[in-house]
Each structure stands twice: as structure tokens, then as C-alpha cells.
Amino acid sequence: MMTTAEANALRIENEKLRAKMELMQKLSTAQKFYAYYFTKLKEFPSNKACFDHVNEQYFTLFGVWRYSDYNSFKGRLSRSNNKQ
């Protein structure tokens, strides 16, 4: 049988994994990456700082960069907006 401390540790670990999976889903496609970026903008002093944060989160979760740099991101975002 599991102790209270072990059960609590397991619950905390499950919550962390659930949050990680939710973030992975929010960043899983280019369109979702853009949407998440726009929701986070108000939390950062500049657009680039926000991009750096979100791109770093993507790298941490997926092991690759979604965009090589901010200019690449801006170019893709602009092309995406022009398609709509």
C-alpha cells in the first residue's frame, strides 16, 4: 500500500505531466504556436522576448526549435496572415 507522502508525490507528478501535455497540444502546430504566442504577449516587455520564451518552451518539450530565430517566425507569421 502507498503512503500518504507517496500518493501525494504521485499526484503532483501526474499534475505536472498533465500540464506538460496541455502545453504540448497548445504548441503542436504552427497555427497553435501563433495563437499561444499572442495569448502570452502581454506578459513580456517585447514581442521578441515573448517569442524567445515560447520557442524555448517548444524546444524543451519537443527537442527541436519550431523557428530558427525571431525573423523566421515573423516571416512565417506574415505569410500565414496573408493566406487568410
C-alpha positions in Angstrom: 0.0 0.0 0.0 1.1 3.5 -0.8 1.9 6.0 2.0 0.2 9.4 2.0 3.5 11.1 1.0 4.0 8.7 -1.9 0.4 9.2 -3.0 0.9 13.0 -2.8 4.1 12.8 -4.8 2.4 10.7 -7.5 -0.5 13.2 -7.6 1.9 16.1 -8.1 3.8 14.3 -10.8 0.6 13.5 -12.6 -0.4 17.2 -12.5 2.9 18.2 -13.9 2.6 15.7 -16.7 -1.0 16.8 -17.5 0.2 20.4 -17.7 3.1 19.4 -19.9 0.7 17.5 -22.3 -1.6 20.5 -22.4 1.2 22.8 -23.4 2.4 20.4 -26.0 -1.1 20.4 -27.5 -1.1 24.2 -27.5 2.2 24.3 -29.4 1.8 21.3 -31.6 1.1 23.1 -34.9 2.2 26.4 -36.4 -1.3 27.9 -36.0 -1.5 26.8 -32.4 2.0 28.2 -31.8 0.9 31.6 -33.1 -2.3 31.5 -31.0 -0.3 30.7 -27.9 2.3 33.4 -28.7 -0.5 36.0 -28.9 -2.0 35.0 -25.6 1.4 35.4 -23.9 2.4 38.7 -25.4 1.0 40.9 -22.5 3.3 39.0 -20.1 6.6 40.2 -21.8 8.2 43.5 -22.4 8.6 42.9 -26.2 7.4 40.7 -29.0 10.8 39.2 -29.3 11.0 38.3 -25.6 7.7 36.6 -25.9 8.8 34.7 -29.0 12.0 33.6 -27.3 10.1 32.3 -24.4 7.5 30.3 -26.4 10.2 29.0 -28.8 12.2 27.9 -25.8 9.2 26.1 -24.4 8.7 24.4 -27.7 12.3 23.2 -27.7 12.1 22.0 -24.1 9.0 19.9 -25.0 9.9 18.6 -28.4 13.7 18.7 -28.6 13.8 20.9 -31.7 13.3 24.6 -32.4 10.0 25.5 -34.1 11.7 28.5 -35.6 15.4 29.2 -36.0 15.0 32.9 -34.9 12.6 35.7 -34.5 12.9 37.0 -38.1 12.0 33.5 -39.4 8.9 33.5 -37.1 7.8 36.9 -38.2 8.1 36.0 -41.9 6.1 32.8 -41.4 3.5 34.6 -39.4 3.2 37.3 -42.0 2.7 34.7 -44.8 0.2 32.8 -42.7 -1.8 36.0 -42.1 -1.7 36.8 -45.9 -3.3 33.4 -46.7 -6.4 34.1 -44.5 
